């Protein structure tokens, strides 16, 4: 169940972060509401995940997946471009998340 909580937490955080730009400094009500609700859901579910998984591992998965997903969303929907070093760096981050999940004995399976 901890991976379900973590996956939904990451998705909620990615949605909230994506709407942060659209909130225009919290001056637009609907995007601001989405940001606040998204972060509330994300942090609540993250706290549930931390009941059964180590903080360092959870944060590595959370931040790694979030970085890659936010960059992809910004590229697709906001027209932001990534150069080769940025894409390689994100590939390494993603590889690190995979290594943690597949090979680490610290992560409960």
N, C-alpha and C positions, 0 to 999 in steps of 0.2 A: 504493500500500500504506500510505502514511503516514496517509491518512484512515481506513483500517480500524483501524490501531493507535490512532489518536486517539479514534475512536468507541467502541471497546471500553474504552479507558482511562477515558473519561468515564462510561460505563455502570458500570464497576467502582467508580469513585469515588462515584457516586451511590448505588449499592447499599450501599457501606461507610458512607457518611455517614447513610443512612437507618437503618441498624442501630446506629449510634452511640448513639442515644437508647435503643434496646431493650437495649443492653449494660449499662445502669444503672451507669455508672462502671466498666465492665470487671469487674463482679461476676457476670455471667451468661455462662457458658462459650460456648454456641453463638453468640449474637449477637456476642460478643467475637471469636471465631474468624472469623466472616464479615467483621467490620470489618478485622481484621488481613490476611486474605487479599485482601479487596477492595482495600485500599490498596496492598498489595504488587504485585498485578497492575496496578493503575492506574499506579503510578509506574514500573514496569518498561516498560510499553507507552508511557508518556509519554516515557521516555528514548529509546526507539526512534524515536518521532516526531520528536524533536529532532535526529536525525541528518540529516533532510532539510528541516525547516521551521524558520523563525526562532523563537527563544524567546518573544519578545513576542507574536507572532501565535498561537502554540500556546497560550500562557497566556491570551490574550484569549478564544479559542474555548473552551478548557477551563473557565475560570471562568464565562464567560457562559452556556454551555450548562448547566453544573452548577448555577448559581444558579436558573435557570428550572426545571430538572427537579426539584431538591430542593424548591423552593417548591410545585410541582405535586403532588409525592408527599406533602408535609406537609399540603397542603390536602385531598387525596383520602383519605389513610389515617390521618392524625393529627388531623383536624378543625381544623387551623389555618386561619384566614381571612385574606384579604388585602383591604385597602381599595383604592379606586380609584387613589390615588397609587402604591401598591406595584405594582399591576398595570401601570400606565402605565410606571413605571420599568423593570420587567422586560421590557415590550414594547420599550423603547428598547435595553436590553441585547441582546435577541434580534435586533433590527434591526442593531445594530452587528456582531454575529457574521455575519449574512447579508452585510452590506456588505464585511466583510473577505474572506469566501470568494468572493463573486461579482466584486467590482470591484478588489481589491488585486492589484497585480503582484508583491507580495512573496510571496504564497502560491503555491506550486507547484501546478499543476493537472494 
